[in-house]
Amino acid sequence: MYKTVRKAFDEIREDKAYFWLLIAIVGLAAVYILFTLLSIRNSDIQLINHYSGLGDTHFYKAKWYSLYEFTLFGLIVGVMNVVMLSRLKLAGRRNVGIVIGWITLLVLVLAFIYTYQVLHLAYL
């Protein structure tokens, strides 16, 4: 397993564009995780953590620790996509990896915007 990881790291490091795309994903995921961890405050009241334009109730409430699901999402997206992109590079699917990498960055940016809005509503 060590040789496989080392081979993947060496192959990715040689391809500068692919390497910087992975670094961008890891960096943005880390910023997202830190933002969510530092923005969540504990509270005895139930907080708004979900909004839906459908139905009678537009704002849904839950305990404050349910907001840690956003942090878990950022961690899963960051780790899983870096592993997937590494495996795609080893399989010779560089172009597919680049497309998925850019989509991952877009998902993280949209998650950041969504999380910011939910946290803004949660602590009204």
Protein Blocks (a to p, Z undefined) as FASTA:
>chain_A
ZZmmmmmmmmmmmmmmlmmmmmmmmmmmmmmmmmmmmmpccdfbdcdfbdcfedjblbdc
ddfklmmmmmmmmmmmmmmmmmmmmmmmmnopmmlmmmmmmmmmmmmmmmmmmmmmmmmm
mmZZ
